[in-house]
Structures are given as C-alpha cells and as structure tokens.
Amino acid sequence: MTLRGTTDTNLRLLRAYAQRGWLVVYVLRRGYGQSDGPIPVAVTRCDGSPPTVQEFFDADANDLEAVLTHIGQREDADTDRIMALGVSGGGAAVVALGARNISGLRIIINLSGARPRAATLRTTSD
C-alpha cells in the first residue's frame, strides 16, 4: 500500500509481489490523484492542540484498515498473511496501522516514512 500516485517504480514493485503469489492492493490517499477527497486531516499542529500529527496518521490508518476489511471479504485474500508497505506519508500510515495489532498483519514496511508535505505543521495559533 502506498499513499502516492502510480509510477513505473511502484508498478514494478507491485508486479514483483503479485508474481510471488501476493494479492496486491494499491491504496491512494484520499484527496490525491483521482481518489475521492478531501484529505481527512490536511493541517496539523505540533503544539498539542488539534488537529495533531497523531490524528493525521490515525486518519490514514483508518482508511487502510477499512481497505483491509473490504479486501478480506474476497475469497482469494489470505487474511492470515497481510503485508503493508508505505512510502513517505504512507510509511508513517502503515506504522500507525501496525500499532493497532490487526489480526493477520504480519509485515510492516516503512520506506522513508514521514509526514507528507500536504500537512503543514504550525507551532502558533492562527
């Protein structure tokens, strides 16, 4: 799973996992590309007032968990062997997803996970 748009590099990675027997699902963050929007938490604050960075990651993890629930209804989905891979903001989102101890989620891969540029940290009130 990733939160960025499709690129040739992403497609090669997805195909490689599919060729090894994984059911591959590509998740695009709400508000990006042609996905349904809006971004759940577009602006965060680092002074502890809402919305926080934690709320930002939790909103993305909520979406990823909903995808897992939906895909889990497929007959060809092995819900005992789930891997979540995220890049940049997606990396942070899969870490937040992994903190939920979801049954069957065995592997979390965070590639350069960080706060996406779409979120703006603010240290003072507006």
N, C-alpha and C positions, 0 to 999 in steps of 0.2 A: 504494500500500500504506500502510496505517496501522495503528497498534497500539491505537487507541482503539475504543470501541464505535460503532455506526452512529448517525448523526444526520442530520437533514434536510440540513444543510450538506454533510456528506460525500456523501450520495446525489446531491445536485445536481452536485457536482464529478465524481463517478464517471460520472453520466449524460452530462455535457458531454464527457468524454473518449471515452466509448463512441460518442456521436453523431459524433465526429470520426474514427471508424474504429479506435480503440484497443480491444484486448481488455482489459477491466478486471477485475482480481482484487483483492478486498478481503481483507486479511490481518488477523486479530485475534490479538494476542499471547496465547500460552498462559497460562492462568490468569485471563484477563479474560473478562467476559461469559459466553457459553455455550461458550467454547473448551475444548479439553482442557487440563488443567493437569498439573502445577503450573508456576509461573513457573520457568524454568530457573535463574536466579540472582536470588534475591529480596533479598538483602542484600549490600552491597558495602562495601569498606573503602578509605580513601584514604591509608593509611599504607604501601601497597605489599604488604601481606600479602593472601593470597587470602581470599575472592574479591574481585578488583579490579573497578573500573569497566570496564576493558577487557574482562574476562571477561563482564561483563554485556552489553556491546554485541556482543561476538563471539557470544554465545549467541543473541541476537536475529537477528544476521546469518546464523547457521547455519540458523535456521528460514526466513528469507526466501530464502536460496539453495536450500533444499530445495523451496520453493514454485516458484521459477523452474525448477528441474529438472523438477518434475512438470508444470507448465503447458507447458513446452517440448515435451512429448510430444503435445500437441494439434495437429491439422492446421491449425487456424485461428490458431495462435500464431506470430507473426513473431519468432523468436529473435534476429534481427539488429537489432531496433528495440525495445529494452526501456527503460522509464522506471520509476523507483522514486520514489514520493512518500511522505514520512512526516511526521507531526505530533508534536511533543513527543518522547517517547521513540522514536517511530517515525522521527522526523527523524534522531536520532542513529544508529538502527539502519541506515537507508539509507546514511548516510555510511560506517559500518563495512562495509556490503555493497559500496559503491563502491570501497573501498580494496583489494578483492580482485581488481580488474581482470577482472571476469567478461565473457566474450565476449558482445557484443550489448547490454550495459548502456550505453546512450548518455546518459541523463539521470538526474541525481540531484537531487531537490528536497527540501530540508530546511526545513520550516516550524516555527519556534520549537523546534528540536531541543534536547533537554536530557535529563538523567537523569530518568526517571519517578519520581513520588512513591512508587511501590511499593518502590523501592530506598532503603535507609536508609544513608547514609554514616556510618561510625564511625571516629573517629580514635584510639581507645584500645582495647585488648583487653578482652574481656568477662570 
